[in-house]
C-alpha cells in the first residue's frame, strides 16, 4: 500500500458554498493533511458523571452538541443530593481531568451505510469507533479521547452526537470507577430505585410514568455506579424514548411522531424537562429491583441476596462487560441487603404505586 493511501484524506479546497457554511459554523479547516497540532479554538470544561472533562474542537457545532449532551456548567468540586448532603468533594487541583479532542475536516459521507458505526476493543481499556466519515479512539491510559470527523458526518447531528461524540466520551469516563448498569433509575428524597432488565423489559415506560407523577428520573436505560469513596449512582437525565404504540396507554403522546434512533429503532422521544424538573444526576442510597414480565396484577416480591447477585452478573450485554471484576463488585454491593422483583401487568400505570412503595420501604 502506498504511503498516500495510508494517510487521512487531505482537506481539499473549499467551494464557495462550503466556505459560506464554514463561516456560519465557525469551522476552522485543518491545514496539515496529517492533522498535526490542529488549531482548536473552541473549548469547554464540564462534569460528566462527576468527572471533569475538557473538550477542544475546531467546530462550533461540536461544542454545542457536547454542551447539549453533558451540560454547560463547569466542573463542581462538591456534589450533593437533593437534601443538600455532600456525596463527594474534591479539591480542584487534585481532581481527575480527562480530555476530548474533536477535529472536523472537509469531506462528505457515502450514501450507503450512512448511520452505521462499529465499536472495537483492541485491549481491555481502549475503544475504537469507526464509521462512514469518521473515527474515534478512547484511550483511558492517556486520559483522552480523539475524534476525527468529516463535515458531512457532523452535519448528521443525531448520528454523530450519539455514536461518536457521546460514545467516545462515555467510553473514556466509564474507565474511572463508573460502571454502567442496564437499568432505569428512579429517584425520590435522595434514594434511587434501580429498575434492572434487558431491552424491552419496560424501563423507559416506567420512567415516563414516574417522571409524569413527579418522581425524579436519573436515567431511563443506563445508570452508572461509582464504588469509591462510597457507592454512588450517577445518571444523565435527558430524554425518555418510548416504543410506537405507547400512545395507546398515554394518549398525550399522540401528537408526537416516532423517529429513527441511532440504533435503528423507531422511538417516540420525550424531553424529561417537558415533564417537569429533571431532578438530580446523582444519588447514594440504592434499592435494586428486577423487572419481570407477567400476567394478572402488578406485584412486588422480595429477592434474597444470592438470587439478586446471580441476576446482576449474568448475560451482560456488549459494553456492560468491559470490566468484569468491577461489574461483579458492583453486583455484590447492590445485592448485599437483597432487593425486590416487580412483575408488570398489561397496564404499566398499575406499577406506579409499587414504585412509590419501593422508594420508601427499607431493604
C-alpha positions in Angstrom: 0.0 0.0 0.0 1.3 3.4 -0.9 2.0 5.9 1.8 -0.6 8.3 0.5 -3.2 5.6 0.8 -2.5 5.2 4.5 -2.9 8.8 5.3 -6.2 10.5 6.1 -7.8 12.3 3.2 -6.2 15.7 2.8 -8.5 18.7 3.4 -9.5 19.9 -0.1 -10.0 23.4 -1.3 -13.4 24.7 -0.2 -16.1 25.6 -2.7 -17.9 28.9 -2.3 -20.9 27.2 -0.7 -18.7 25.2 1.7 -16.8 28.4 2.7 -20.1 30.2 3.4 -21.3 27.3 5.6 -18.0 27.2 7.3 -18.2 30.9 8.1 -21.6 30.4 9.6 -20.5 27.5 11.7 -17.1 28.8 12.6 -15.5 25.7 11.3 -11.7 26.0 11.0 -10.2 23.7 8.4 -7.0 21.8 9.5 -4.2 22.8 7.1 -1.9 19.8 7.8 -3.1 16.7 5.9 -1.8 14.6 8.9 -3.7 16.8 11.4 -0.6 17.5 13.5 -1.2 20.3 16.0 -4.6 21.4 14.7 -6.0 24.7 15.8 -8.8 24.1 18.2 -10.3 27.4 19.3 -13.5 26.2 20.9 -13.2 24.7 24.4 -15.4 24.0 27.4 -15.0 22.1 30.7 -17.9 20.2 32.2 -18.7 17.5 34.7 -19.5 14.1 33.1 -20.8 11.7 35.7 -19.0 13.8 38.2 -15.6 13.7 36.4 -14.1 16.8 34.9 -13.9 16.6 31.1 -12.4 19.2 28.8 -13.5 19.4 25.2 -11.4 21.1 22.5 -12.5 21.3 18.9 -12.3 23.4 15.7 -16.0 23.3 15.1 -18.6 25.4 17.0 -21.3 22.9 16.2 -19.4 20.2 18.1 -19.1 22.5 21.0 -22.9 23.0 21.1 -23.6 19.2 20.8 -21.2 18.5 23.7 -22.9 21.0 25.9 -26.3 19.7 25.0 -25.2 16.2 25.8 -23.3 16.9 29.1 -24.3 20.3 30.3 -23.0 23.8 30.1 -21.7 24.3 33.6 -18.1 23.9 34.7 -16.9 21.1 37.0 -18.1 21.4 40.6 -16.0 20.2 43.4 -18.9 19.3 45.7 -21.7 17.0 44.6 -24.8 17.0 46.8 -28.1 15.1 46.8 -31.4 16.9 46.7 -31.4 17.0 50.6 -28.2 19.0 50.5 -25.9 16.3 51.7 -22.4 16.3 50.2 -21.8 13.0 48.5 -18.4 13.7 47.1 -15.9 16.5 47.5 -12.7 17.1 45.6 -10.1 19.8 45.5 -10.0 21.3 42.1 -6.2 21.0 41.9 -6.4 17.3 42.8 -9.3 16.3 40.6 -9.0 13.9 37.7 -9.3 15.7 34.4 -10.0 13.9 31.1 -9.7 15.4 27.6 -11.8 15.0 24.5 -10.4 16.4 21.2 -12.6 16.6 18.1 -11.1 17.6 14.7 -13.5 18.2 11.8 -12.2 18.3 8.3 -13.6 18.8 4.8 -15.3 15.7 3.4 -18.7 14.1 2.7 -20.1 10.7 3.6 -21.1 7.9 1.3 -24.9 7.3 0.8 -24.6 3.7 1.8 -24.3 2.8 5.4 -24.6 6.5 6.5 -25.6 5.8 10.0 -23.6 2.6 10.6 -20.9 2.7 13.3 -18.7 -0.1 14.7 -17.0 -0.4 18.1 -13.8 -2.4 18.5 -12.0 -3.1 21.8 -8.3 -4.0 20.9 -7.5 -4.4 24.6 -9.3 -4.3 27.9 -9.4 -0.5 28.1 -9.3 1.2 24.7 -12.3 1.5 22.4 -12.2 2.3 18.7 -15.2 3.7 16.8 -15.3 3.9 13.1 -18.0 4.6 10.6 -18.9 6.5 7.4 -16.9 9.7 7.6 -15.3 9.4 11.0 -13.3 7.5 13.5 -12.6 7.9 17.3 -10.4 6.3 19.9 -11.0 6.3 23.7 -7.7 5.8 25.5 -8.1 6.0 29.3 -4.4 5.3 29.9 -3.7 8.6 28.2 -6.8 10.2 29.7 -8.1 11.3 26.4 -10.5 10.6 23.5 -9.7 11.7 20.0 -12.4 12.0 17.3 -11.8 12.8 13.6 -14.9 13.5 11.6 -15.8 14.9 8.2 -18.1 17.9 7.9 -20.6 15.6 6.3 -20.7 13.3 9.3 -21.1 16.3 11.7 -24.0 17.6 9.7 -25.8 14.3 10.6 -26.1 15.7 14.1 -28.0 12.9 15.9 -25.8 10.2 14.5 -22.5 12.0 15.2 -23.5 13.1 18.6 -24.8 9.7 19.8 -22.4 7.3 18.1 -19.2 9.3 18.1 -19.2 12.2 20.5 -21.2 10.8 23.4 -20.0 7.2 22.8 -16.3 8.1 22.9 -16.6 10.4 25.9 -18.6 7.9 27.9 -16.2 5.0 26.9 -13.4 7.2 28.4 -15.2 8.3 31.6 -16.5 4.8 32.5 -13.0 3.5 32.9 -12.6 5.7 36.0 -14.9 4.0 38.5 -18.2 4.5 36.6 -19.6 1.0 35.9 -22.6 1.1 33.5 -25.7 -0.8 34.7 -28.5 -1.8 32.3 -31.2 -0.2 34.4 -33.6 2.7 34.7 -33.0 4.9 37.8 -36.0 6.5 39.6 -35.3 8.8 42.5 -37.1 10.4 45.4 -35.7 12.1 48.5 -32.1 11.0 47.8 -33.0 7.3 47.3 -32.7 5.7 43.9 -34.6 2.7 42.7 -32.8 0.7 40.0 -35.2 -1.0 37.6 -33.0 -3.7 36.1 -33.9 -5.5 33.0 -32.9 -6.1 29.3 -34.2 -4.1 26.4 -38.0 -4.3 26.1 -38.5 -5.0 29.9 -40.4 -1.7 30.4 -37.7 0.5 31.8 -38.5 3.5 29.6 -42.2 3.2 30.1 -41.9 3.1 33.9 -39.5 6.1 33.7 -42.1 8.0 31.8 -44.8 7.2 34.3 -42.6 8.0 37.2 -41.5 11.4 35.8 -45.1 12.4 35.0 -46.0 11.6 38.6 -43.3 13.9 39.9 -40.6 11.4 40.7 -37.0 12.1 39.6 -35.5 10.2 36.7 -31.8 9.7 36.7 -31.8 7.5 33.7 -34.3 5.6 31.5 -31.9 2.8 30.4 -28.3 3.1 31.7 -27.1 4.2 35.1 -23.5 4.3 36.3 -22.2 3.1 39.7 -19.2 4.6 41.5 -17.7 2.4 44.2 -15.2 4.7 46.0 -15.0 6.5 48.3 -18.6 5.3 48.8 -21.2 3.7 46.4 -23.0 6.3 44.3 -25.4 6.0 41.4 -25.0 8.5 38.5 -27.4 9.3 35.7 -27.9 11.5 32.7 -31.5 12.8 32.9 -32.2 14.0 29.4 -35.0 12.2 27.4 -37.2 9.1 27.5 -37.6 7.0 24.4 -40.9 5.1 24.1 -41.9 2.4 21.5 -44.6 3.3 18.9 -47.9 2.1 20.4 -47.2 3.7 23.8 -49.8 6.3 22.9 -52.4 3.5 23.5 -51.5 3.8 27.2 -50.6 7.5 27.1 -53.0 9.5 24.8 -50.9 12.7 25.3 -48.2 11.1 23.1 -50.4 11.0 20.0 -49.2 14.3 18.6 -45.5 13.1 18.8 -44.3 11.2 15.8 -41.8 8.4 16.2 -38.3 8.9 14.8 -35.4 6.6 14.0 -32.9 6.3 16.8 -29.2 5.8 16.1 -29.6 2.0 16.8 -32.2 1.8 14.0 -35.2 1.5 16.3 -38.2 3.8 15.9 -39.0 5.6 19.2 -41.1 8.5 20.5 -38.8 10.9 22.2 -40.0 12.9 25.3 -37.7 15.5 26.8 -37.6 15.0 30.6 -37.7 18.7 31.2 -41.1 18.8 29.4 -42.4 16.6 32.2 -41.1 18.9 34.9 -37.8 19.4 36.6 -35.2 16.9 35.5 -34.0 16.5 39.1 -30.6 15.4 40.4 -28.0 13.4 38.5 -26.6 11.5 41.5 -27.9 9.6 44.5 -26.2 7.5 47.2 -29.0 5.3 48.6 -29.9 2.5 46.3 -32.7 -0.1 46.1 -32.3 -2.8 43.4 -35.4 -4.2 41.6 -35.6 -6.8 38.9 -38.3 -6.2 36.2 -40.3 -9.3 35.3 -42.9 -9.8 32.6 -46.1 -11.4 33.8 -49.9 -11.7 33.7 -52.5 -10.6 36.1 -52.0 -7.9 38.7 -48.7 -5.9 39.1 -46.9 -7.1 42.2 -43.6 -7.0 44.1 -41.8 -9.8 45.8 -38.7 -9.9 47.9 -35.4 -11.2 46.3 -32.7 -12.5 48.5 -29.1 -11.6 48.2 -27.7 -14.6 46.3 -30.6 -14.6 43.8 -30.1 -10.9 43.2 -26.4 -11.3 42.7 -26.9 -14.0 40.1 -29.4 -11.9 38.2 -27.0 -8.9 38.2 -24.0 -10.9 36.9 -25.4 -13.0 34.1 -25.8 -12.3 30.4 -24.2 -8.8 30.3 -24.9 -7.0 27.0 -21.9 -5.8 25.0 -20.4 -2.7 26.5 -21.6 -3.5 30.0 -19.0 -6.3 30.3 -15.8 -4.3 29.7 -14.7 -4.5 33.3 -15.9 -7.9 34.6 -14.2 -7.7 38.0 -15.6 -4.3 38.7 -19.0 -5.4 37.5 -19.0 -8.3 39.9 -18.0 -5.9 42.8 -20.9 -3.6 41.9 -23.3 -6.5 41.9 -22.0 -7.6 45.3 -22.6 -4.2 46.7 -26.1 -3.9 45.2 -27.1 -7.3 46.3 -25.7 -7.1 49.9 -29.1 -6.4 51.5 -31.2 -8.2 49.0 -33.8 -6.4 46.8 -37.1 -6.8 45.0 -38.7 -8.0 41.8 -41.5 -6.1 40.1 -43.9 -8.1 37.9 -45.7 -5.9 35.5 -49.4 -6.2 34.4 -50.8 -5.4 31.0 -51.4 -1.8 32.2 -48.0 -0.1 33.0 -49.7 2.5 35.2 -50.5 -0.2 37.7 -46.9 -0.2 38.7 -46.8 3.4 39.9 -48.0 2.8 43.5 -45.5 0.0 43.7 -42.6 2.2 42.5 -43.5 4.7 45.2 -43.7 2.0 47.8 -40.3 0.6 46.9 -38.8 4.1 47.1 -39.9 4.3 50.8 -39.6 0.8 52.1 -36.4 -0.3 53.9 -34.4 -3.0 52.4 
